[in-house]
Amino acid sequence: FVDFTLKICNFFKKAWKIGVDDPRKFAHGLRVGVALCVVSLFYYMRPLYNGVGGNAIWAVMTVVVVFEYTVGATLYKSLNRICATCLAGFLAIGVHWVASQSGTKFEPFILGASVFLLASAATFSRFIPVVKARFDYGVTIFILTFSLVSVSGYRVEKLLDLAHQRLATIIIGTALCMVTAMVVYPIWAGEELHFLIIRNMEKVSDSLDGCVADYFKDDEANPNNDEACSKNLEAYKSALNSKGSEDAMANFARWEPAHGLFTFNHPWKQYLKVSAALRNCAYCIEALNSCLYSENKSPDFVKIHLGDSCSSVSSHSCEIIKELAQTIKTMTRSSQIDMSVMKLNDSVQLLHENLKSLSTSLIQEEVPQSKTNENAHKESVLTVSLMDVIPLVSFASLLIEIAGRVEGLVEA
Amino acid sequence: FVDFTLKICNFFKKAWKIGVDDPRKFAHGLRVGVALCVVSLFYYMRPLYNGVGGNAIWAVMTVVVVFEYTVGATLYKSLNRICATCLAGFLAIGVHWVASQSGTKFEPFILGASVFLLASAATFSRFIPVVKARFDYGVTIFILTFSLVSVSGYRVEKLLDLAHQRLATIIIGTALCMVTAMVVYPIWAGEELHFLIIRNMEKVSDSLDGCVADYFKDDEANPNNDEACSKNLEAYKSALNSKGSEDAMANFARWEPAHGLFTFNHPWKQYLKVSAALRNCAYCIEALNSCLYSENKSPDFVKIHLGDSCSSVSSHSCEIIKELAQTIKTMTRSSQIDMSVMKLNDSVQLLHENLKSLSTSLIQEEVPQSKTNENAHKESVLTVSLMDVIPLVSFASLLIEIAGRVEGLVEA
């Protein structure tokens, strides 16, 4: 029993930590509570209750189902729900009218067949990528409303009244959600995406820096420093694994109105392209990292020979990535980027030269042949991997220049 | 207008193609239709209707909301829905009883406060990873049911009757969904995961093979072949991007009962580990691939020197990956794997030797120094990247041996 209590305590501690780390999550819980209470007023207060009747329950339901963490997700669900309800309602009333004209005998069959056909078609349509991305929730609500109205139409007399009231309550519910989501501590999916990508860029640049520094540093560093280092090195992994959430956020961000620095038609797709380029960089760092932990190490003189040029390449790369992050942050084109790219190219050239001279010097030494060469190739892996990073970085810089231009246009 | 019609035609063509490629998607649409029609019978047939009353609509709703593509997802939603409804119902009735004892004046306040508190807490709990993974839907339903019952309890007299009927209809709906999902063309999330990972393993091994072959082949290959090759090369990307869907499927697979080759407690987590190892391999192939497309090529004599040993390393790696895929497919431990791993190690050793001899021969030639060395390091990148692949492959093999053993235990 003590074990069980301890587990529960731990669970609550963890939960509390999540909330303290990101107080907006607490705020979201409170927002939902407030919205629910406000909507319950329709039930508690007589004048409001008389307006919409027992269907007030639908407003409560709408709030629970529609209210999401980000504004974009809430808007997506709200708009989908309203549109799908309207469309399905009209269709169902139309089918009901046709069925009622054809006599009591055929009525249930016509209704049943229409439900079967539309539900099958709509369910299948959810597999189409475009529908899946933008209207998945809407299709569910469409099937729901259509079958509810057409099935209950068989027994309920005042179908139009019912539909009208239901639509009114759903609109009340969604409107309340939208307003609450946008006014009380709004959390914009677009903003989240924006900062997520900037954060990832910084992490990737830190890892690149750390990785190269780690490779060339003395082995006698103090262990405390090492731990921080390895944390830095692992940072790029978050860039590797964030594809799913980025896609979802870009999807929701499309539904958001203008807010803060972002206009309505902000080029969210550019963000996805940037993050794809960034992921490519992260793959390269992954490869570099595995060199770092491989068994055979290069001798010190090779390290010293190449250390400076390698570090200059990596530091220039880091600079560019950080500058790009800054560019995205401020959404203005930085004039320094072209300069930095030129500097980077220069240092790559220098590294090339150094490699060539290294090979020459190695051949001149000729002692211990096999070992040094073994290590030289180890070394060169590092540099070539770095060289792999560079086209990707310049690719990313191009992309972001495009993004910057588009943003410039939007702002103008 | 013609443009518009064309677009719609295209849309339908695409949709049709999706269905033809995977007929199970059509089947799923039909299944939902059938389930909805069966549940509508409760409304159309008088004896059934008298049993559950107007609440039959809840059964329809449950079917629409709960029915998902895979059995695991359907079970997850069904069980979550039933449990959450029961729990919230009892809680709400309890709170209602307390509130009704405290007089009419305080009643709405107590009800409102309880809704506010529980809704806030439950919404916040959705941010906790464990809850998010397993009970996300259940929490939504909990909030929904609790607020519905406690809010409508303020006006509706026979609360217990209402709750009882609603629970009955929900159980009818979920039971119908579960039976339909499991009996009519079942699509098991576990099976999907199983085959997805096997397919990914085969793709990665094909890409590795194709990549190395491409590097060492003559440039005068016919273009037709090239296209197939590049398709092969791109195959590993599907392994890179499948993390999200794998996680979701492993999550759903946990809810599934024993089916086909899989028992109830099948070690689904092992699949995730295997796929993580596989993704590591895919990163390496990504790095290899960038070598393939880089500008500076190595001279032919280096290629000839190393070609054989490189191809033997890669073919052994491919063999191992394919054998592991076979192991997972049949869920038996193959005795050949140890042998293959040994062979692989031998060929790696050979490659090492070749590299050393290459460097020696290079030094003996000493003409054209800088150029050959430049290329030698290019070459060595390839081989070292291959060597990077190997620990990963052996890591994967270890993992799958563990998986095989666990499965052997489960089967025994």
Contacts between the chains, C-beta under 8 A, distances in Angstrom:
chain1	res1	chain2	res2	distance
A	11	B	128	7.8
A	14	B	128	6.9
A	15	B	124	7.4
A	15	B	125	6.9
A	15	B	128	5.3
A	18	B	127	5.6
A	18	B	128	6.2
A	19	B	124	6.6
A	19	B	127	7.7
A	25	B	124	6.2
A	25	B	127	4.8
A	26	B	124	6.4
A	28	B	123	6.3
A	28	B	124	7.2
A	28	B	127	8.0
A	29	B	119	7.8
A	29	B	120	4.1
A	29	B	121	6.7
A	29	B	122	8.0
A	29	B	123	4.3
A	29	B	124	3.6
A	30	B	120	5.4
A	32	B	119	5.4
A	32	B	120	6.4
A	32	B	123	4.3
A	32	B	143	7.7
A	33	B	115	7.4
A	33	B	116	4.1
A	33	B	117	7.1
A	33	B	119	4.6
A	33	B	120	3.7
A	33	B	123	7.4
A	34	B	116	7.3
A	36	B	115	5.6
A	36	B	116	6.8
A	36	B	119	4.9
A	36	B	143	7.7
A	36	B	147	5.7
A	37	B	112	5.3
A	37	B	115	6.3
A	37	B	116	5.0
A	40	B	111	7.7
A	40	B	112	6.0
A	40	B	115	6.2
A	40	B	147	7.1
A	40	B	151	5.0
A	43	B	151	4.9
A	43	B	152	7.1
A	43	B	154	6.1
A	43	B	155	6.6
A	44	B	108	4.6
A	44	B	111	8.0
A	44	B	112	7.2
A	44	B	151	8.0
A	44	B	154	6.4
A	49	B	155	7.4
A	54	B	152	7.9
A	54	B	155	7.6
A	57	B	148	6.0
A	57	B	151	7.1
A	57	B	152	5.7
A	60	B	147	5.3
A	60	B	148	6.2
A	60	B	151	5.8
A	61	B	144	6.2
A	61	B	148	6.8
A	64	B	119	7.8
A	64	B	140	6.6
A	64	B	143	5.1
A	64	B	144	4.5
A	64	B	147	6.4
A	65	B	140	6.9
A	65	B	144	7.0
A	108	B	44	4.5
A	111	B	40	7.7
A	111	B	44	7.9
A	112	B	37	5.3
A	112	B	40	6.0
A	112	B	44	7.2
A	115	B	33	7.5
A	115	B	36	5.6
A	115	B	37	6.3
A	115	B	40	6.3
A	116	B	33	4.1
A	116	B	34	7.3
A	116	B	36	6.8
A	116	B	37	5.0
A	117	B	33	7.1
A	119	B	29	7.8
A	119	B	32	5.4
A	119	B	33	4.7
A	119	B	36	4.9
A	119	B	64	7.7
A	120	B	29	4.1
A	120	B	30	5.3
A	120	B	32	6.4
A	120	B	33	3.8
A	121	B	29	6.7
A	122	B	29	8.0
A	123	B	28	6.3
A	123	B	29	4.4
A	123	B	32	4.3
A	123	B	33	7.4
A	124	B	15	7.4
A	124	B	19	6.6
A	124	B	25	6.2
A	124	B	26	6.3
A	124	B	28	7.3
A	124	B	29	3.6
A	125	B	15	6.9
A	127	B	18	5.6
A	127	B	19	7.7
A	127	B	25	4.8
A	127	B	28	8.0
A	128	B	11	7.8
A	128	B	14	6.9
A	128	B	15	5.2
A	128	B	18	6.2
A	140	B	64	6.6
A	140	B	65	6.9
A	143	B	32	7.7
A	143	B	36	7.7
A	143	B	64	5.1
A	144	B	61	6.2
A	144	B	64	4.5
A	144	B	65	7.0
A	147	B	36	5.6
A	147	B	40	7.1
A	147	B	60	5.3
A	147	B	64	6.4
A	148	B	57	5.9
A	148	B	60	6.2
A	148	B	61	6.8
A	151	B	40	5.0
A	151	B	43	4.9
A	151	B	44	7.9
A	151	B	57	7.1
A	151	B	60	5.8
A	152	B	43	7.1
A	152	B	54	7.9
A	152	B	57	5.7
A	154	B	43	6.0
A	154	B	44	6.3
A	155	B	43	6.6
A	155	B	49	7.4
A	155	B	54	7.6
A	241	B	243	6.5
A	243	B	241	6.6
A	243	B	243	7.6
A	243	B	244	7.2
A	244	B	243	7.2
A	244	B	244	3.8
A	280	B	286	7.8
A	283	B	283	5.1
A	283	B	286	4.6
A	283	B	287	6.7
A	284	B	287	6.6
A	284	B	290	7.5
A	286	B	280	7.8
A	286	B	283	4.6
A	286	B	287	7.8
A	287	B	283	6.7
A	287	B	284	6.6
A	287	B	286	7.8
A	287	B	287	3.9
A	287	B	385	6.9
A	287	B	388	6.9
A	290	B	284	7.5
A	290	B	388	4.9
A	291	B	384	7.5
A	291	B	388	7.6
A	294	B	387	7.6
A	294	B	388	7.3
A	355	B	373	7.8
A	355	B	374	7.1
A	355	B	377	6.8
A	356	B	370	4.5
A	356	B	373	7.1
A	356	B	374	6.5
A	359	B	369	6.8
A	359	B	370	6.5
A	359	B	373	3.4
A	359	B	374	7.4
A	359	B	376	7.9
A	359	B	377	7.7
A	360	B	369	6.0
A	360	B	370	6.6
A	360	B	373	7.8
A	362	B	373	8.0
A	363	B	363	5.3
A	363	B	366	6.5
A	363	B	369	6.3
A	363	B	373	7.8
A	366	B	363	6.5
A	369	B	359	6.8
A	369	B	360	6.0
A	369	B	363	6.4
A	370	B	356	4.4
A	370	B	359	6.6
A	370	B	360	6.7
A	373	B	355	7.8
A	373	B	356	7.0
A	373	B	359	3.4
A	373	B	360	7.8
A	373	B	363	7.8
A	374	B	355	7.0
A	374	B	356	6.6
A	374	B	359	7.5
A	376	B	359	7.9
A	376	B	377	7.2
A	377	B	355	6.9
A	377	B	359	7.8
A	377	B	376	7.2
A	377	B	377	5.9
A	377	B	380	3.4
A	377	B	381	7.8
A	377	B	383	7.8
A	377	B	384	6.5
A	378	B	384	6.9
A	380	B	377	3.4
A	380	B	380	6.2
A	380	B	381	6.7
A	381	B	377	7.9
A	381	B	380	6.8
A	381	B	381	5.3
A	381	B	384	4.7
A	381	B	385	7.5
A	383	B	377	7.8
A	384	B	291	7.5
A	384	B	377	6.6
A	384	B	378	7.0
A	384	B	381	4.7
A	385	B	287	6.9
A	385	B	381	7.5
A	387	B	294	7.6
A	388	B	287	6.9
A	388	B	290	4.8
A	388	B	291	7.6
A	388	B	294	7.3
